[in-house]
Amino acid sequence: MALKQPRSALRIAFDWVAIGLDHCKPIRVSLLVLTFTTIVISNVDQASELFLIAMWADPSRVRYLSLLVTCAMAGLAIWYTARNAYRLVYPRWPALQDPRAASLRKWIPRILGILVPLLVLFGYLLTLRGAPPATCSIGEQCHRRDLRVAGLLAEAAMMFMFFIGRRWLLGVRGSTQVATQRIESITVLGMVPLAIFLATLMLNVLLTVLVVIQPRQFDGMGSLAVLLITGSFFCMSGGFLCMLADRRGVPLLSLLAAIAVSLHMMHLNDNHRVRQYPSMNTHQRPDTPPEDHRPDFDAYAATWLQSRCIPQRACPVIMVSTEGGGLRSAAWTTMVLSRFTALIDQILPPNGGEPVFTRYLFAGSGVSGGSLGLAAYVAALQVAPRTGLAVQMRTEHMLNHDFLAPVMANAWFVDFTQRWLPGALFDDRGRALTRAWEQAAQEQGMNALAQPFSTLYEHADGSVNADVPALFLNSATVGQGWRFVQDPFRPFTHSPWTTAYDGSHWLDPRMPLSEVVLNSARFTYLSPAGTLQTAIQTNPPTPVEFQLVDGGYFENSGAATLREIIHRLRAIAVKQGQALQIIVLHISNDPSLHDFVDAHNAKQPLPLYSAACPREPSPTERSSYGEATAPIVALLDTRGARGEYARAELLSSLKINQADPDNGDILWHMRLCPGNYTLPLGWTISPPAFEEMHRQLEQNYPLGVMADWLAGQLRNAMQP
């Protein structure tokens, strides 16, 4: 008898690679979830901020307990699904029956299960690497951080002990052989496993229905906990369905992907329509709009000038442009504006309830989170008392919410389900976000976000209301790449916008303010591109349909639109024989921004001023790129460059008088600098972030000097 030839090391290694790959196939849903999570944790700044909030800044014990519970739930779901997947025999994958790999089938579920709390710790440690050294300056926060880290480590250890010693812990004897026995049919798994999997599927459907009914179902748990819950259901429900399909050789995931792509390409399940009026859903087509009674911009501007200015002297006109940057931008915008309002209130008490600063604030141009900040500021001014301090309190309470949690719940339960269903059936995650804004505002008595945008600028008798600052909120179009400027006025006869659409041609007069803000803040993937359709019957605008995305795709500063507003206002003022002094507050929030104002004298912040702070290079500036990636990086970075160009153009359009600032235009760049706390960019924010912004506003800007000068200009304008 011939002797067996010994196998080469290469052949053995190849066999084990094949065995390993086959062992990945039955648990591919869990592996995909864990891989996707690792990529997001490692590369997405907004995700890193969630770990900093959950592990450090958030004082809520309930949310941390929710994090521990959902970590354990996700780990147990992955472990239990993988353990049962390996009990089945799969004809297509004979390596899964190889007795040499018994230890793999035993240990892979255990390792994957404890990876969940360890991944949370990994995300937190990555965040710490980029956090400023002075972040842990408060003893209570430092102790809380250490205890929460210890809690996750203890949870991972307890889960591992449970996985390897559960039979001893539960007093079960002699079941090892049954647990490792390979079975031919899923029905032989046993009553308990089948009951658990079926109950999970039914609970998944139930939670989806509940999120459809109440998108803020998981509010109060924290965004990380919501993501862990959705991951648990993905792994367990998806894993069970794959077990059923794999036994019969059905490529379930490929089929689902093909269905989703087909429905998307045929536009059969678009539930991302822009709401044209408050009662409209995102999954229905709009009704015919009513007769347009929106005010005319030129009439608004003329009324504003006549009620505040006299031809004998230059009239101070405050203008605001505020950049995108998620909730960070919104909070910084409201903080700057409400602080100036409060300071002027102290010098010039409100006349008839209207703050003097607001009275001379003509217009604001916003992008993304900056648009939310402008809308929140204006909405807060509609509630008594209309003081700067009251506005600051209302807006901070409104914005101090986790707006990301309802978005994530709706995205992964509702929008994900909608992708496999023909026909648009449910409201999308964008509507969950606007509803969260509206409800957070209503808790502070602010109802303007849920009401039609244009009604803010109309009196009950139909006359124009010039007591509310004009808001111009910038979106961008997908097919053309142009700005899409949204305002509360009827369409311009001659559009003042360059390379931009006048949104009023397409927007229903009843469109709610929250939806206008969303169109400006359709953040990449967090908020989907909105399909804007119009039901205008006579002389419909061209094109008849748009897709709208975040205004920051075109340029993130809002300065281009503000420059054109100033140009239009100057032309109207010339007809009235009225001289103007333009006072621009440009509000930015990106520490990596190239400063376009080189003036940092706090004792003389006129006619220009910006905080002197070290610039933080953007991630793309810290690396060099190969021939494959360099064009892509350059293309993406042109967005930021367009913003820099727009800021420079805004500055050059002003009539700056260095020798006599009182008789020239003014620009103050209110920027955020690298500080003692990493400021969030997404749709959730914590109290330490507010504290850091308050610190920078008070320390980096000569607010007293600015307010004294501004109050003097406004006082002169108010004198007959």
Stockholm file with secondary structure:
# STOCKHOLM 1.0

chainA/1-720         MALKQPRSALRIAFDWVAIGLDHCKPIRVSLLVLTFTTIVISNVDQASELFLIAMWADPSRVRYLSLLVTCAMAGLAIWYTARNAYRLVYPRWPALQDPRAASLRKWIPRILGILVPLLVLFGYLLTLRGAPPATCSIGEQCHRRDLRVAGLLAEAAMMFMFFIGRRWLLGVRGSTQVATQRIESITVLGMVPLAIFLATLMLNVLLTVLVVIQPRQFDGMGSLAVLLITGSFFCMSGGFLCMLADRRGVPLLSLLAAIAVSLHMMHLNDNHRVRQYPSMNTHQRPDTPPEDHRPDFDAYAATWLQSRCIPQRACPVIMVSTEGGGLRSAAWTTMVLSRFTALIDQILPPNGGEPVFTRYLFAGSGVSGGSLGLAAYVAALQVAPRTGLAVQMRTEHMLNHDFLAPVMANAWFVDFTQRWLPGALFDDRGRALTRAWEQAAQEQGMNALAQPFSTLYEHADGSVNADVPALFLNSATVGQGWRFVQDPFRPFTHSPWTTAYDGSHWLDPRMPLSEVVLNSARFTYLSPAGTLQTAIQTNPPTPVEFQLVDGGYFENSGAATLREIIHRLRAIAVKQGQALQIIVLHISNDPSLHDFVDAHNAKQPLPLYSAACPREPSPTERSSYGEATAPIVALLDTRGARGEYARAELLSSLKINQADPDNGDILWHMRLCPGNYTLPLGWTISPPAFEEMHRQLEQNYPLGVMADWLAGQLRNAMQP
#=GR chainA/1-720 SS CCCCCCCCHHHHHHHHHHHHHHHHGGGHHHHHHHHHHHHHHHHCHHHHHHHHIIIIICCCHHHHHHHHHHHHHHHHHHHHHHHHHTTBCCTTCGGGGCGGGHHHHHHHHHHHHHHHHHHHHHHHHHHHHHSCGGGCCSHHHHHHHHHHHHHHHHHHHHHHHHHHHHHHHHTCCSCHHHHHCCBSCGGGSCHHHHHHHHHHHHHHHHHHHHHHHCTTTTTTSCHHHHHHHHHHHHHHHHHHHHHHHHHTTCCHHHHHHHHHHHHHHTTCCCCCBCCSSTTCCTTSCCCCCCCCCCCCHHHHHHHHHHHHCCTTSCEEEEEEEECCCHHHHHHHHHHHHHHHHHHHHHHSCCBTTBCHHHHTEEEEEEETHHHHHHHHHHHHTTSSSCCHHHHHHHHHHHHSSBCHHHHHHIIIIIIHHHTTSSSCCSCCHHHHHHHHHHHHHHTTTCCGGGSBGGGGGBCTTSCBCTTSCEEEEEEEETTTCCEEEECSSCCCSSCCCSSEEEGGGTSCTTCBHHHHHHHHTCCTTTSCCEEEECCCCSSCCSSSEEEEEEGGGTCSSSHHHHHHHHHHHHHHHHHHTCCEEEEEEEECCCTTCCCSCCCCCTTCCCSEEECCCCCCCCGGGGCCCCTTTHHHHHHHHHHHHHHHHHHHHHHHHSCBCSSCGGGSBEEEEECCCSCSSCCCCSSBCCHHHHHHHHHHHHHHSCHHHHHHHHHHHHHHHHCC
#=GC SS_cons         CCCCCCCCHHHHHHHHHHHHHHHHGGGHHHHHHHHHHHHHHHHCHHHHHHHHIIIIICCCHHHHHHHHHHHHHHHHHHHHHHHHHTTBCCTTCGGGGCGGGHHHHHHHHHHHHHHHHHHHHHHHHHHHHHSCGGGCCSHHHHHHHHHHHHHHHHHHHHHHHHHHHHHHHHTCCSCHHHHHCCBSCGGGSCHHHHHHHHHHHHHHHHHHHHHHHCTTTTTTSCHHHHHHHHHHHHHHHHHHHHHHHHHTTCCHHHHHHHHHHHHHHTTCCCCCBCCSSTTCCTTSCCCCCCCCCCCCHHHHHHHHHHHHCCTTSCEEEEEEEECCCHHHHHHHHHHHHHHHHHHHHHHSCCBTTBCHHHHTEEEEEEETHHHHHHHHHHHHTTSSSCCHHHHHHHHHHHHSSBCHHHHHHIIIIIIHHHTTSSSCCSCCHHHHHHHHHHHHHHTTTCCGGGSBGGGGGBCTTSCBCTTSCEEEEEEEETTTCCEEEECSSCCCSSCCCSSEEEGGGTSCTTCBHHHHHHHHTCCTTTSCCEEEECCCCSSCCSSSEEEEEEGGGTCSSSHHHHHHHHHHHHHHHHHHTCCEEEEEEEECCCTTCCCSCCCCCTTCCCSEEECCCCCCCCGGGGCCCCTTTHHHHHHHHHHHHHHHHHHHHHHHHSCBCSSCGGGSBEEEEECCCSCSSCCCCSSBCCHHHHHHHHHHHHHHSCHHHHHHHHHHHHHHHHCC
//
